[in-house]
Amino acid sequence: MATGERSDYFPKIEAKHGKPVEHWFDQLAMLDSDKYPDQVGFLKNERGFSQAHANAVVMFYRGSTSSQRHSDSEDYFSKLAPTHRDLAKSIFAAISAKYPELELVVAWNQPMLRNEHAYVFGLSTASNHVSINPFTPAALAGLTDRLEGYEVLKHTIRIPLDWDVDADLLQDMVAIRLREISSKLGK
């Protein structure tokens, strides 16, 4: 979805299922349940919708017309608790100090750094930690020895809220990702 509006899906839904989206709103109104999982399940299991199409219809029906929760990174940061906000901003500042050409954007309702070709680094927050995502398993594999003591998951690393930002580690993750992007582009 280019604009983040759930209604962007409606023309495809109508073309695929042969009925106006209002028909599906009426179907949801007749269900015995008003719970999100039941509504999505009905459209997916009984009407053949994909997860994305079912979610778009159900969420719009429930009053959420946009999937975009943050207008920009400052809006994102303004909604964080001070500890999370300070850590997140410090992480991005450490990376931007070496890579000022990367653009800070909000995608998937999370702050991300990107160049003109791809996402390079992302961050998300949880109650007790911040997760960072270098967008490549090569960064995790290439820095295994330096990640000892962190909770490393399949694509992300959980960082404690009291983390003393390791700028060198962050910049090295980004360097690995940028090399990977350049390699894929044949540069």
C-alpha positions as CSV (number, residue, x, y, z in Angstrom):
1,M,0.0,0.0,0.0
2,A,1.6,3.2,-1.1
3,T,-0.4,5.7,1.1
4,G,-1.0,3.5,4.1
5,E,-4.8,3.7,3.6
6,R,-6.6,0.5,4.0
7,S,-9.0,1.5,1.2
8,D,-6.1,1.2,-1.2
9,Y,-6.8,-2.6,-1.2
10,F,-10.5,-2.2,-2.1
11,P,-10.2,-2.2,-5.9
12,K,-8.3,-5.4,-5.8
13,I,-10.7,-7.0,-3.3
14,E,-13.7,-6.0,-5.4
15,A,-12.1,-7.3,-8.6
16,K,-11.1,-10.6,-7.0
17,H,-14.3,-11.3,-5.1
18,G,-16.7,-9.7,-7.5
19,K,-18.6,-7.7,-5.0
20,P,-18.3,-4.1,-3.6
21,V,-16.5,-3.8,-0.3
22,E,-19.8,-2.6,1.3
23,H,-21.1,-6.2,0.8
24,W,-18.3,-7.5,3.0
25,F,-19.1,-4.9,5.6
26,D,-22.7,-6.1,5.6
27,Q,-21.4,-9.7,6.0
28,L,-19.3,-8.7,9.0
29,A,-22.3,-6.9,10.5
30,M,-24.3,-10.2,10.4
31,L,-21.6,-12.3,12.2
32,D,-22.4,-13.5,15.7
33,S,-19.0,-12.2,16.8
34,D,-17.5,-8.7,16.8
35,K,-14.0,-10.0,17.7
36,Y,-11.2,-9.3,15.2
37,P,-9.9,-12.9,14.9
38,D,-13.4,-14.2,14.2
39,Q,-14.1,-11.5,11.6
40,V,-10.7,-12.1,9.8
41,G,-11.2,-15.8,10.1
42,F,-14.6,-15.6,8.5
43,L,-13.3,-13.7,5.5
44,K,-10.2,-15.9,5.1
45,N,-11.7,-19.3,5.8
46,E,-15.2,-18.9,4.4
47,R,-14.8,-16.4,1.7
48,G,-11.2,-17.0,0.4
49,F,-9.6,-13.7,1.4
50,S,-5.9,-13.4,1.9
51,Q,-4.7,-12.2,5.3
52,A,-3.9,-8.7,3.9
53,H,-7.3,-8.3,2.3
54,A,-9.2,-9.7,5.3
55,N,-7.3,-7.4,7.6
56,A,-7.9,-4.3,5.4
57,V,-11.6,-4.9,5.3
58,V,-12.0,-5.8,9.0
59,M,-9.9,-2.9,10.2
60,F,-11.6,-0.4,8.0
61,Y,-15.0,-1.8,9.1
62,R,-13.8,-1.4,12.7
63,G,-13.0,2.3,12.1
64,S,-9.2,2.1,11.4
65,T,-9.0,3.6,7.9
66,S,-5.2,3.9,7.9
67,S,-2.5,1.5,8.8
68,Q,-0.1,4.4,9.4
69,R,0.2,5.2,13.1
70,H,3.1,7.7,12.8
71,S,3.4,10.6,10.4
72,D,7.2,10.7,10.7
73,S,10.0,9.7,12.9
74,E,9.6,12.6,15.3
75,D,5.9,11.6,15.7
76,Y,7.1,8.1,16.5
77,F,9.7,9.3,19.0
78,S,7.2,11.6,20.7
79,K,5.0,8.7,21.6
80,L,7.8,6.7,23.4
81,A,8.6,6.7,27.1
82,P,11.6,8.9,27.8
83,T,14.0,5.9,28.3
84,H,13.0,4.3,25.1
85,R,13.1,7.6,23.2
86,D,16.5,8.6,24.4
87,L,18.0,5.1,23.6
88,A,16.3,5.0,20.1
89,K,17.5,8.5,19.2
90,S,21.0,7.7,20.5
91,I,21.1,4.6,18.3
92,F,20.1,6.5,15.2
93,A,22.5,9.3,16.0
94,A,25.4,6.9,16.3
95,I,24.7,5.5,12.9
96,S,24.0,8.8,11.3
97,A,27.3,10.2,12.6
98,K,29.1,7.8,10.1
99,Y,26.3,7.5,7.5
100,P,24.6,10.9,7.2
101,E,23.3,10.0,3.7
102,L,20.9,7.5,5.2
103,E,17.3,8.7,5.5
104,L,15.3,8.2,8.7
105,V,11.8,7.1,7.7
106,V,8.9,5.3,9.3
107,A,7.9,2.0,7.7
108,W,5.7,-0.7,9.1
109,N,5.1,1.8,11.9
110,Q,8.7,1.6,13.0
111,P,11.7,4.0,12.4
112,M,14.1,2.8,9.7
113,L,17.2,4.0,8.0
114,R,17.3,3.5,4.3
115,N,19.3,4.5,1.3
116,E,17.9,5.0,-2.2
117,H,17.8,1.2,-2.8
118,A,16.7,-0.6,0.4
119,Y,16.2,-0.5,4.1
120,V,19.5,-0.6,6.0
121,F,18.6,-0.6,9.7
122,G,15.4,-0.7,11.8
123,L,14.4,-0.4,15.4
124,S,11.3,-1.4,17.5
125,T,10.5,-1.0,21.1
126,A,9.0,-3.3,23.7
127,S,8.3,-2.8,27.4
128,N,11.7,-3.9,28.7
129,H,14.0,-3.6,25.6
130,V,14.7,-2.2,22.2
131,S,15.1,-4.5,19.2
132,I,17.5,-3.6,16.4
133,N,17.4,-5.1,12.9
134,P,20.3,-4.8,10.5
135,F,18.1,-6.2,7.7
136,T,20.6,-9.0,6.9
137,P,21.6,-12.2,8.6
138,A,25.1,-11.5,7.4
139,A,25.4,-8.7,10.0
140,L,24.4,-11.1,12.8
141,A,26.7,-13.9,11.5
142,G,29.6,-11.5,10.8
143,L,29.5,-10.0,14.3
144,T,28.7,-13.1,16.4
145,D,31.7,-12.6,18.7
146,R,30.7,-9.0,19.4
147,L,27.1,-10.0,20.1
148,E,27.9,-12.3,23.0
149,G,25.7,-11.3,25.9
150,Y,22.9,-9.9,23.8
151,E,19.7,-11.8,23.1
152,V,20.1,-12.5,19.4
153,L,17.0,-13.7,17.6
154,K,16.6,-14.8,13.9
155,H,16.6,-11.2,12.5
156,T,16.9,-8.9,15.5
157,I,19.0,-8.2,18.6
158,R,17.3,-7.2,21.9
159,I,19.1,-4.4,23.6
160,P,18.5,-3.5,27.3
161,L,17.1,-0.1,28.0
162,D,20.2,0.9,30.0
163,W,22.5,0.0,27.1
164,D,25.6,2.1,26.7
165,V,25.3,2.6,22.9
166,D,28.1,0.8,21.0
167,A,28.5,3.1,18.0
168,D,31.2,0.9,16.5
169,L,29.0,-2.2,16.6
170,L,26.0,-0.3,15.1
171,Q,28.1,1.3,12.3
172,D,29.7,-2.1,11.5
173,M,26.2,-3.7,11.1
174,V,25.3,-0.9,8.7
175,A,28.5,-1.3,6.8
176,I,27.8,-5.0,6.3
177,R,24.3,-4.2,5.1
178,L,25.5,-1.5,2.7
179,R,28.1,-3.9,1.2
180,E,25.3,-6.5,0.7
181,I,23.1,-4.0,-1.1
182,S,25.9,-2.8,-3.3
183,S,26.8,-6.4,-4.1
184,K,23.2,-7.2,-5.1
185,L,23.2,-4.1,-7.3
186,G,26.4,-5.2,-9.0
187,K,28.4,-2.2,-7.7
